[in-house]
Structure formats: C-alpha cells, structure tokens
C-alpha cells in the first residue's frame, strides 16, 4: 500500500468532519429566531430563508451519509493492512496516524520514548519504502 492510499481515509475523515461542522452551522442558522415573523404580507421576490436552509441541510446530509460509507470502506481496508504489520511500534504508528487521524506530532507524543514527529514519520516511510 502506498502513502497516498493510506492517506485516503485521513483526507475523507477530514472532509467528513468539515461537512459535519457546516451541517451544525446550518442547523443553528435554521433554528428558532432564524425567521422573523412580522405578520405583514411578503413582497414578490422574497425567499424563504428557513426553506432554503432546509434544502441545503438535506443536500449536506446526503453528502455526509455518502462520506460516512466511503470512510467505513477505507477504514476496513486500512485495518486489514495495518493488522498485518509485524512490528508493534510500527503498527501503532500506522494505527494512530492513519486510523485515528492524528498529526505526526501527536503520534510521536503518544508513542513516547524520545520520538519526534520526524522520527515516527521516518519509521512510516521506511516501512513503506524499505529499499530507500
């Protein structure tokens, strides 16, 4: 497996989280207080803000559902590949980085033992390219 293939889940997960944040913002915008009711008739060309937000929420929820299913597929592939890594430390580095979506610095801190972001990244790259 290549670094690009391993990073696919990481990137999908980031997109999923951004979409979830956007959905939360849309729900807040469509919530109570979002629509002003004056009792006055609406002028032509005035749109329904809450109705428009409801359409956007539905579209975004569909995208989130699609991303969740893609993430589940990619995670399954990753778990299979990472589970086959024999070295415990290397397997843990891969799991933390690619399944738990941690930064290299977070991985190094979780591994401990004087590891730095660069050292855990190097372990990953050496595993993927043993001849380099």
C-alpha positions, 0 to 999 in steps of 0.5 A, a space after each residue: 500500500 502506498 502513502 497516498 492510499 493510506 492517506 485516503 481515509 485521513 483526507 475523507 475523515 477530514 472532509 467528513 468532519 468539515 461537512 459535519 461542522 457546516 451541517 451544525 452551522 446550518 442547523 443553528 442558522 435554521 433554528 428558532 429566531 432564524 425567521 422573523 415573523 412580522 405578520 405583514 404580507 411578503 413582497 414578490 421576490 422574497 425567499 424563504 430563508 428557513 426553506 432554503 436552509 432546509 434544502 441545503 441541510 438535506 443536500 449536506 446530509 446526503 453528502 455526509 451519509 455518502 462520506 460516512 460509507 466511503 470512510 467505513 470502506 477505507 477504514 476496513 481496508 486500512 485495518 486489514 493492512 495495518 493488522 498485518 504489520 509485524 512490528 508493534 511500534 510500527 503498527 501503532 504508528 500506522 494505527 494512530 496516524 492513519 486510523 485515528 487521524 492524528 498529526 505526526 506530532 501527536 503520534 510521536 507524543 503518544 508513542 513516547 520514548 524520545 520520538 519526534 514527529 520526524 522520527 515516527 514519520 521516518 519509521 512510516 516511510 521506511 516501512 513503506 519504502 524499505 529499499 530507500 
